[in-house]
Amino acid sequence: MIHVIASVRVREGSLARYLEIVRDNALRVREEKGCIEYTPSVDIDAGLPPQDKDGLVVTIIEKWEDLASLHDHLGSPNMAGYREKVRDLVEGVSLKVLGEA
């Protein structure tokens, strides 16, 4: 299984619109072959001292059956459409792609 933590930094004032788009996209991604989980998430205040909160970052938590499924997802027409819709809303993206230890 492949785990992906995608951190998407949105531009000031763009969070609500970005969340609409990513939630809609998540419905389609979850139907893709090999997708186990695809969940957009935002920071909440858990009251934990080491917590690092950022109101402009959306974290997408993904699980894929294998690396081939992840590569297919990243090259899909669905993701091309998503990237086009959010390109003016997003400042940057950081990915962590993890395998089980």
MDTraj code that builds the backbone (N, CA, C; nanometers):
import mdtraj as md
import numpy as np

residues = "MET ILE HIS VAL ILE ALA SER VAL ARG VAL ARG GLU GLY SER LEU ALA ARG TYR LEU GLU ILE VAL ARG ASP ASN ALA LEU ARG VAL ARG GLU GLU LYS GLY CYS ILE GLU TYR THR PRO SER VAL ASP ILE ASP ALA GLY LEU PRO PRO GLN ASP LYS ASP GLY LEU VAL VAL THR ILE ILE GLU LYS TRP GLU ASP LEU ALA SER LEU HIS ASP HIS LEU GLY SER PRO ASN MET ALA GLY TYR ARG GLU LYS VAL ARG ASP LEU VAL GLU GLY VAL SER LEU LYS VAL LEU GLY GLU ALA".split()
xyz = np.array([
    [0.0846, -0.1174, 0.0000],
    [0.0000, 0.0000, 0.0000],
    [0.0890, 0.1235, 0.0000],
    [0.0444, 0.2258, -0.0717],
    [0.1140, 0.3537, -0.0818],
    [0.0310, 0.4592, -0.0089],
    [0.0964, 0.5382, 0.0742],
    [0.0316, 0.6479, 0.1456],
    [0.0853, 0.7785, 0.0884],
    [-0.0027, 0.8748, 0.0691],
    [0.0379, 1.0064, 0.0199],
    [-0.0203, 1.1120, 0.1126],
    [0.0660, 1.2046, 0.1520],
    [0.0231, 1.3228, 0.2266],
    [0.0542, 1.4414, 0.1358],
    [-0.0494, 1.5005, 0.0810],
    [-0.0338, 1.6158, -0.0082],
    [-0.0754, 1.7414, 0.0676],
    [0.0168, 1.8351, 0.0821],
    [-0.0120, 1.9616, 0.1490],
    [-0.0249, 2.0694, 0.0424],
    [-0.1433, 2.1279, 0.0350],
    [-0.1733, 2.2279, -0.0677],
    [-0.1917, 2.3632, 0.0004],
    [-0.1035, 2.4566, -0.0299],
    [-0.1153, 2.5925, 0.0251],
    [-0.1961, 2.6757, -0.0736],
    [-0.3083, 2.7312, -0.0240],
    [-0.3937, 2.8131, -0.1087],
    [-0.3664, 2.9609, -0.0831],
    [-0.4008, 3.0405, -0.1810],
    [-0.3838, 3.1861, -0.1685],
    [-0.4852, 3.2418, -0.0679],
    [-0.4457, 3.3474, -0.0013],
    [-0.5339, 3.4171, 0.0924],
    [-0.6672, 3.4456, 0.0229],
    [-0.7772, 3.4148, 0.0890],
    [-0.9103, 3.4401, 0.0344],
    [-0.9615, 3.3327, -0.0603],
    [-0.8847, 3.2271, -0.0822],
    [-0.9225, 3.1237, -0.1796],
    [-0.9645, 2.9913, -0.1166],
    [-0.9599, 2.9810, 0.0148],
    [-0.9832, 2.8524, 0.0797],
    [-1.1215, 2.7954, 0.0495],
    [-1.2263, 2.8745, 0.0632],
    [-1.3625, 2.8236, 0.0436],
    [-1.3812, 2.7704, -0.0987],
    [-1.3354, 2.8442, -0.1972],
    [-1.3499, 2.8004, -0.3365],
    [-1.2660, 2.6753, -0.3623],
    [-1.1442, 2.6727, -0.3103],
    [-1.0586, 2.5558, -0.3285],
    [-1.1247, 2.4317, -0.2678],
    [-1.1798, 2.4455, -0.1473],
    [-1.2438, 2.3308, -0.0820],
    [-1.3619, 2.2782, -0.1633],
    [-1.4391, 2.3663, -0.2246],
    [-1.5485, 2.3214, -0.3121],
    [-1.4949, 2.2338, -0.4247],
    [-1.3900, 2.2803, -0.4884],
    [-1.3332, 2.2086, -0.6025],
    [-1.2714, 2.0762, -0.5596],
    [-1.1923, 2.0768, -0.4514],
    [-1.1233, 1.9542, -0.4098],
    [-1.2230, 1.8507, -0.3573],
    [-1.3274, 1.8932, -0.2905],
    [-1.4290, 1.7972, -0.2432],
    [-1.5000, 1.7323, -0.3616],
    [-1.5333, 1.8112, -0.4614],
    [-1.5974, 1.7574, -0.5821],
    [-1.5032, 1.6600, -0.6530],
    [-1.3775, 1.6984, -0.6633],
    [-1.2782, 1.6127, -0.7276],
    [-1.2590, 1.4818, -0.6509],
    [-1.2619, 1.4887, -0.5185],
    [-1.2415, 1.3696, -0.4354],
    [-1.3451, 1.2624, -0.4655],
    [-1.4666, 1.3019, -0.4967],
    [-1.5707, 1.2040, -0.5305],
    [-1.5299, 1.1208, -0.6516],
    [-1.4720, 1.1849, -0.7515],
    [-1.4277, 1.1134, -0.8725],
    [-1.3014, 1.0328, -0.8473],
    [-1.2086, 1.0895, -0.7700],
    [-1.0829, 1.0193, -0.7421],
    [-1.1104, 0.8883, -0.6693],
    [-1.2042, 0.8897, -0.5762],
    [-1.2349, 0.7688, -0.4994],
    [-1.2855, 0.6550, -0.5881],
    [-1.3301, 0.6878, -0.7076],
    [-1.3775, 0.5862, -0.8025],
    [-1.2645, 0.5303, -0.8886],
    [-1.1472, 0.5912, -0.8821],
    [-1.0352, 0.5465, -0.9651],
    [-0.9838, 0.4114, -0.9191],
    [-0.9353, 0.3342, -1.0147],
    [-0.8791, 0.2024, -0.9860],
    [-0.7601, 0.2176, -0.8904],
    [-0.7617, 0.1407, -0.7839],
    [-0.6510, 0.1411, -0.6892],
    [-0.6634, 0.2404, -0.5758],
    [-0.7631, 0.3278, -0.5797],
    [-0.7796, 0.4260, -0.4721],
    [-0.8485, 0.3607, -0.3529],
    [-0.7865, 0.3712, -0.2374],
    [-0.8426, 0.3190, -0.1135],
    [-0.9018, 0.4334, -0.0313],
    [-0.8329, 0.5464, -0.0300],
    [-0.8787, 0.6629, 0.0460],
    [-0.8272, 0.7891, -0.0211],
    [-0.9103, 0.8937, -0.0198],
    [-0.8706, 1.0242, -0.0725],
    [-0.9551, 1.1267, 0.0027],
    [-0.8950, 1.1902, 0.1037],
    [-0.9704, 1.2756, 0.1946],
    [-0.9045, 1.4115, 0.2128],
    [-0.9676, 1.5191, 0.1639],
    [-0.9176, 1.6531, 0.1931],
    [-0.9461, 1.6866, 0.3399],
    [-0.8487, 1.7483, 0.4066],
    [-0.8592, 1.7790, 0.5488],
    [-0.8008, 1.9166, 0.5772],
    [-0.8502, 1.9785, 0.6836],
    [-0.7961, 2.1075, 0.7278],
    [-0.7579, 2.0970, 0.8748],
    [-0.6669, 2.1835, 0.9179],
    [-0.6226, 2.1844, 1.0566],
    [-0.7374, 2.2217, 1.1494],
    [-0.7416, 2.1533, 1.2631],
    [-0.8315, 2.1908, 1.3718],
    [-0.7447, 2.2149, 1.4947],
    [-0.7967, 2.2902, 1.5889],
    [-0.7215, 2.3141, 1.7114],
    [-0.7497, 2.1996, 1.8074],
    [-0.6529, 2.1108, 1.8233],
    [-0.6669, 1.9952, 1.9113],
    [-0.6137, 2.0233, 2.0505],
    [-0.5576, 2.1414, 2.0720],
    [-0.5035, 2.1767, 2.2023],
    [-0.3772, 2.1001, 2.2371],
    [-0.3065, 2.0529, 2.1373],
    [-0.1826, 1.9788, 2.1600],
    [-0.0648, 2.0726, 2.1370],
    [0.0225, 2.0881, 2.2357],
    [0.1314, 2.1854, 2.2266],
    [0.2198, 2.1737, 2.1019],
    [0.2531, 2.0554, 2.0540],
    [0.3421, 2.0527, 1.9374],
    [0.2698, 2.0734, 1.8038],
    [0.1389, 2.0940, 1.8091],
    [0.0629, 2.1036, 1.6845],
    [0.1016, 2.2281, 1.6054],
    [0.1189, 2.2086, 1.4759],
    [0.1514, 2.3158, 1.3825],
    [0.0281, 2.3396, 1.2959],
    [-0.0414, 2.4520, 1.3182],
    [-0.1656, 2.4806, 1.2454],
    [-0.1400, 2.5867, 1.1383],
    [-0.2069, 2.5702, 1.0257],
    [-0.1974, 2.6680, 0.9170],
    [-0.3319, 2.6705, 0.8455],
    [-0.4021, 2.7799, 0.8567],
    [-0.5350, 2.7936, 0.7989],
    [-0.5384, 2.8042, 0.6483],
    [-0.4226, 2.8124, 0.5843],
    [-0.4188, 2.8207, 0.4381],
    [-0.3684, 2.6914, 0.3742],
    [-0.3580, 2.5849, 0.4530],
    [-0.3111, 2.4570, 0.3992],
    [-0.4233, 2.3542, 0.4071],
    [-0.4483, 2.2883, 0.2953],
    [-0.5393, 2.1744, 0.2897],
    [-0.4510, 2.0512, 0.2719],
    [-0.4694, 1.9545, 0.3602],
    [-0.3924, 1.8308, 0.3533],
    [-0.4814, 1.7220, 0.2963],
    [-0.4358, 1.6614, 0.1884],
    [-0.5113, 1.5526, 0.1271],
    [-0.4426, 1.4226, 0.1674],
    [-0.5177, 1.3376, 0.2354],
    [-0.4663, 1.2094, 0.2829],
    [-0.5135, 1.1029, 0.1842],
    [-0.4153, 1.0347, 0.1251],
    [-0.4458, 0.9379, 0.0200],
    [-0.3878, 0.8007, 0.0542],
    [-0.4572, 0.6973, 0.0113],
    [-0.4046, 0.5613, 0.0169],
    [-0.4333, 0.4960, -0.1174],
    [-0.3306, 0.4311, -0.1707],
    [-0.3393, 0.3652, -0.3014],
    [-0.2925, 0.2210, -0.2889],
    [-0.3510, 0.1344, -0.3685],
    [-0.3123, -0.0066, -0.3650],
    [-0.1654, -0.0267, -0.3977],
    [-0.1163, 0.0509, -0.4959],
    [0.0225, 0.0353, -0.5386],
    [0.0679, 0.1626, -0.6092],
    [0.1968, 0.1678, -0.6384],
    [0.2559, 0.2855, -0.7014],
    [0.2005, 0.3082, -0.8424],
    [0.1727, 0.2006, -0.9145],
    [0.1162, 0.2141, -1.0498],
    [-0.0187, 0.2862, -1.0454],
    [-0.1012, 0.2553, -0.9464],
    [-0.2317, 0.3226, -0.9331],
    [-0.2134, 0.4709, -0.9052],
    [-0.1155, 0.5055, -0.8215],
    [-0.0874, 0.6462, -0.7933],
    [-0.0420, 0.7186, -0.9199],
    [0.0470, 0.6562, -0.9954],
    [0.0937, 0.7181, -1.1201],
    [-0.0207, 0.7357, -1.2188],
    [-0.1079, 0.6366, -1.2307],
    [-0.2249, 0.6487, -1.3193],
    [-0.3126, 0.7647, -1.2757],
    [-0.3342, 0.7777, -1.1451],
    [-0.4143, 0.8873, -1.0900],
    [-0.3542, 1.0228, -1.1269],
    [-0.2239, 1.0380, -1.1061],
    [-0.1594, 1.1672, -1.1321],
    [-0.1642, 1.2061, -1.2790],
    [-0.1696, 1.1070, -1.3682],
    [-0.1756, 1.1345, -1.5111],
    [-0.3157, 1.1315, -1.5698],
    [-0.4162, 1.1186, -1.4845],
    [-0.5542, 1.1037, -1.5333],
    [-0.6114, 1.2356, -1.5859],
    [-0.7056, 1.2272, -1.6795],
    [-0.7747, 1.3485, -1.7266],
    [-0.8460, 1.4208, -1.6114],
    [-0.8950, 1.3444, -1.5146],
    [-0.9597, 1.4034, -1.3983],
    [-0.8659, 1.4985, -1.3260],
    [-0.7420, 1.4559, -1.3037],
    [-0.6464, 1.5406, -1.2328],
    [-0.6009, 1.6582, -1.3186],
    [-0.5948, 1.6394, -1.4481],
    [-0.5607, 1.7517, -1.5367],
    [-0.6673, 1.8605, -1.5253],
    [-0.7937, 1.8202, -1.5225],
    [-0.9031, 1.9158, -1.5078],
    [-0.8998, 1.9859, -1.3726],
    [-0.8714, 1.9094, -1.2683],
    [-0.8605, 1.9659, -1.1336],
    [-0.7486, 2.0707, -1.1292],
    [-0.6313, 2.0366, -1.1830],
    [-0.5185, 2.1306, -1.1806],
    [-0.5537, 2.2611, -1.2529],
    [-0.6255, 2.2489, -1.3619],
    [-0.6658, 2.3685, -1.4372],
    [-0.7594, 2.4557, -1.3521],
    [-0.8536, 2.3927, -1.2842],
    [-0.9511, 2.4675, -1.2032],
    [-0.8869, 2.5386, -1.0846],
    [-0.7808, 2.4800, -1.0265],
    [-0.7242, 2.5374, -0.9032],
    [-0.5963, 2.6172, -0.9245],
    [-0.5486, 2.6243, -1.0468],
    [-0.4158, 2.6847, -1.0685],
    [-0.4033, 2.8273, -1.0163],
    [-0.5098, 2.9068, -1.0197],
    [-0.5021, 3.0436, -0.9696],
    [-0.5319, 3.0530, -0.8199],
    [-0.5705, 2.9408, -0.7588],
    [-0.6048, 2.9387, -0.6167],
    [-0.4902, 2.8873, -0.5298],
    [-0.3964, 2.8152, -0.5906],
    [-0.2927, 2.7435, -0.5166],
    [-0.1585, 2.8155, -0.5261],
    [-0.0922, 2.8313, -0.4117],
    [0.0431, 2.8881, -0.4080],
    [0.1503, 2.7809, -0.4230],
    [0.1249, 2.6614, -0.3691],
    [0.2247, 2.5560, -0.3760],
    [0.1721, 2.4237, -0.3244],
    [0.2427, 2.3172, -0.3618],
    [0.2055, 2.1823, -0.3209],
    [0.3309, 2.1088, -0.2742],
    [0.3167, 2.0347, -0.1656],
    [0.4237, 1.9500, -0.1152],
    [0.3678, 1.8090, -0.1005],
    [0.4442, 1.7095, -0.1464],
    [0.4003, 1.5697, -0.1383],
    [0.4944, 1.4870, -0.0528],
    [0.4366, 1.3986, 0.0257],
    [0.5107, 1.2922, 0.0923],
    [0.4489, 1.1633, 0.0411],
    [0.5287, 1.0797, -0.0213],
    [0.4825, 0.9514, -0.0717],
    [0.5533, 0.8449, 0.0127],
    [0.4729, 0.7625, 0.0802],
    [0.5255, 0.6722, 0.1816],
    [0.4848, 0.5280, 0.1546],
    [0.5752, 0.4384, 0.1835],
    [0.5461, 0.2957, 0.1815],
    [0.5403, 0.2455, 0.3249],
    [0.4785, 0.1311, 0.3427],
    [0.4698, 0.0760, 0.4784],
    [0.6076, 0.0339, 0.5279],
    [0.6343, 0.0587, 0.6548],
    [0.7642, 0.0263, 0.7140],
    [0.7661, -0.1176, 0.7627],
])
top = md.Topology()
chain = top.add_chain()
for i, resn in enumerate(residues, 1):
    res = top.add_residue(resn, chain, resSeq=i)
    for name in ("N", "CA", "C"):
        top.add_atom(name, md.element.get_by_symbol(name[0]), res)
traj = md.Trajectory(xyz[None], top)
